[in-house]
Amino acid sequence: MRILVVEDEKNLNRLISDMLKKEHYSVDSCFRGDEAEDYLRGAEYDAIVLDIMLPAKNGIQILRDMRVRKDKTPVLLLTAKDSVADRVAGLDAGADDYLVKPFAKDELLARIRVMIRRSSGSVSNVFSVADLTVDCDSRIAKRGESVIQLATKEFDLLEYLIRNAGKVLTREKISHHIWNYDYEGGSNVVDVYIRYLRKKLDEGFEPKLIHTVRGAGYVLRVNE
């Protein structure tokens, strides 16, 4: 899951970003409204943590512009303002949730989980395909009763695949969701991690679940 943090208070920005990274999210961050627009043009995000009071362009305007262009990415607004009018303005502009500073770490993380779950149409963060079960909260994957031991990025990739089970995902789309702009690895990183994941998830199990769609990308599904 890839998240954009837009907050002009640098210490708070760093705090939120580090907190999310520890929860295994891929994180990009910036401090200005115009920078946020550049990030949004260059990548797709699973959620955005967006401060309202920003230099160059405020969070409400960024949010309104996103919704006008039909960008449905879940947005959690952050603000120091606690009036009903401010909360209503943010929600009317298209925010999915609203959090007043200062806030508790656990509440922020819980609200982000709820937003992502709601946007995927799921009532829980546990997903199943055939005998594969993936618990995204506990980060445990099983085939039948066998627990699959996965490295951090392997699990991130599996989570993205199973949240989009049945959909063919391009290498570019996968890369944009799993790795942030700081990643400096090779251009074949998606293929490498698909190979790692396929070896652990499909080798020795039936049915095979990770499939290559030639010229298009990868999909997690049960082939008929």
C-alpha positions in Angstrom: 0.0 0.0 0.0 1.4 3.4 -1.0 0.5 6.6 0.9 1.2 10.2 0.2 1.8 12.5 3.3 1.3 16.2 2.6 2.2 18.2 5.7 4.2 21.5 5.9 5.3 21.0 9.6 8.5 19.1 8.8 8.8 17.3 12.2 5.2 16.2 12.0 5.6 15.1 8.4 8.7 13.0 9.3 6.9 11.6 12.4 3.8 10.5 10.3 6.0 9.1 7.5 8.2 7.1 9.8 5.1 5.8 11.6 3.6 4.6 8.4 6.8 3.0 7.2 7.0 1.0 10.4 3.5 -0.3 9.5 4.9 -1.5 6.1 3.4 1.2 4.0 5.4 2.6 1.1 5.4 6.4 1.7 6.1 9.6 -0.3 6.0 12.9 1.5 6.1 16.6 0.6 5.5 20.0 2.3 3.7 22.2 -0.2 0.5 22.1 -2.1 2.1 22.5 -5.5 4.5 19.6 -4.7 1.5 17.5 -3.8 0.0 18.1 -7.2 3.3 16.9 -8.8 3.2 13.7 -6.8 -0.4 13.1 -7.6 0.3 13.5 -11.3 3.2 11.0 -11.2 1.8 8.1 -9.1 -1.3 6.4 -7.8 -1.9 6.2 -4.1 -4.0 4.0 -1.9 -4.5 6.8 0.6 -3.5 10.4 1.2 -2.8 12.2 4.5 -3.4 15.8 3.7 -2.9 18.9 5.8 -5.4 21.8 5.1 -3.1 24.8 5.7 -0.3 24.4 3.1 2.0 26.8 1.2 1.2 27.5 -2.5 -2.1 25.6 -2.5 -4.3 24.6 0.5 -5.5 21.1 1.1 -9.2 21.8 0.5 -8.4 23.1 -3.0 -6.2 20.1 -3.8 -9.0 17.8 -2.6 -11.6 19.6 -4.7 -9.4 19.4 -7.8 -8.9 15.7 -7.2 -12.6 15.0 -7.0 -13.3 17.1 -10.1 -11.0 14.9 -12.1 -12.7 11.8 -10.7 -9.7 10.8 -8.5 -11.4 8.7 -5.7 -8.2 8.1 -3.7 -9.2 8.1 0.0 -8.1 11.3 1.8 -7.7 11.9 5.5 -7.6 15.7 6.2 -5.4 17.0 9.0 -5.9 20.4 10.6 -5.4 22.4 13.8 -8.8 23.8 13.4 -11.6 22.1 15.4 -14.7 24.1 14.4 -17.7 22.3 13.0 -17.6 24.6 9.9 -14.1 23.5 9.1 -14.9 19.9 9.4 -18.0 20.3 7.2 -16.0 22.2 4.6 -13.4 19.4 4.4 -16.0 16.7 4.2 -18.1 18.6 1.6 -14.9 19.0 -0.5 -14.7 15.2 -0.7 -12.6 14.1 2.3 -13.1 10.6 3.6 -12.1 11.4 7.1 -10.9 14.3 9.3 -8.4 14.3 12.1 -7.6 17.3 14.4 -4.1 17.9 15.6 -2.7 16.8 18.0 -3.8 13.2 17.4 -2.9 9.8 18.8 -0.8 7.5 16.6 -3.1 4.6 16.9 -6.1 6.6 15.9 -4.4 7.9 12.7 -3.4 4.3 11.8 -6.8 3.0 12.5 -8.5 5.7 10.4 -6.2 5.0 7.4 -6.9 1.2 7.6 -10.7 2.0 7.6 -10.4 4.3 4.6 -8.4 1.8 2.6 -10.8 -1.1 3.6 -13.8 1.0 2.7 -12.4 2.1 -0.7 -11.8 -1.6 -1.6 -15.4 -2.5 -0.7 -14.2 -4.9 2.0 -15.7 -5.3 5.4 -12.5 -6.7 6.8 -8.8 -6.9 5.9 -8.8 -10.6 5.5 -8.9 -11.8 1.9 -9.2 -15.3 0.4 -8.8 -16.9 -3.0 -9.1 -20.7 -3.2 -7.2 -22.0 -0.2 -5.1 -18.9 0.1 -5.9 -16.6 3.1 -4.2 -13.2 3.6 -4.7 -11.3 6.8 -3.5 -7.8 6.0 -3.6 -6.6 9.7 -1.6 -9.4 11.2 0.4 -9.8 7.9 -0.1 -13.6 7.9 -0.5 -15.5 4.7 -1.6 -19.2 4.6 -2.3 -21.8 2.0 -4.6 -24.2 3.7 -3.1 -24.6 7.2 0.4 -23.9 6.0 1.8 -20.4 7.0 3.8 -18.8 4.1 6.9 -17.0 5.4 7.2 -13.8 3.4 9.7 -10.9 3.4 8.2 -7.4 3.8 8.0 -6.5 0.1 6.8 -10.0 -0.8 3.9 -9.6 1.5 3.3 -6.0 0.2 3.1 -7.5 -3.3 0.8 -10.3 -2.3 -1.5 -7.9 -0.5 -1.8 -5.7 -3.6 -2.5 -8.7 -5.8 -5.1 -10.2 -3.5 -6.9 -6.9 -2.9 -7.2 -6.8 -6.7 -7.8 -10.5 -7.3 -9.0 -11.2 -10.8 -7.6 -8.0 -12.2 -4.6 -7.9 -14.5 -2.1 -5.5 -13.0 0.7 -4.0 -15.2 4.3 -4.0 -14.0 4.1 -0.2 -13.9 1.0 -0.2 -11.7 2.5 -2.8 -9.3 5.7 -0.8 -9.1 3.9 2.4 -8.4 2.0 0.8 -5.5 4.8 -1.1 -3.8 7.8 1.1 -4.2 8.1 4.8 -3.6 10.1 7.5 -5.4 13.2 6.8 -3.2 13.6 3.3 -4.6 16.8 2.9 -6.7 16.6 -0.8 -7.6 16.6 -2.4 -11.0 13.9 -2.0 -13.6 13.0 -5.7 -13.4 12.2 -5.5 -9.7 8.5 -6.5 -10.2 9.5 -9.6 -12.1 12.0 -10.6 -9.5 9.5 -10.3 -6.6 6.8 -12.1 -8.6 9.3 -14.9 -9.0 10.0 -15.0 -5.3 6.3 -14.9 -4.4 5.4 -17.6 -6.9 8.0 -19.9 -5.5 6.7 -19.5 -2.0 3.0 -19.3 -2.8 2.5 -21.7 -5.7 5.3 -24.2 -5.6 4.0 -27.4 -4.1 0.4 -26.2 -4.0 -2.7 -26.5 -6.3 -4.3 -24.6 -7.8 -1.6 -22.2 -9.1 -2.7 -18.7 -8.3 -0.2 -16.2 -9.7 -0.4 -16.0 -13.5 1.4 -14.0 -16.2 -0.7 -12.4 -18.8 1.6 -12.0 -21.7 2.1 -8.4 -22.8 -0.1 -7.1 -19.9 1.2 -8.1 -16.5 0.2 -10.3 -13.6 -3.0 -11.5 -12.0 -3.9 -13.5 -8.9 -6.8 -15.8 -9.7 -7.9 -19.4 -10.1 -7.7 -20.3 -13.8 -10.6 -22.4 -15.0 
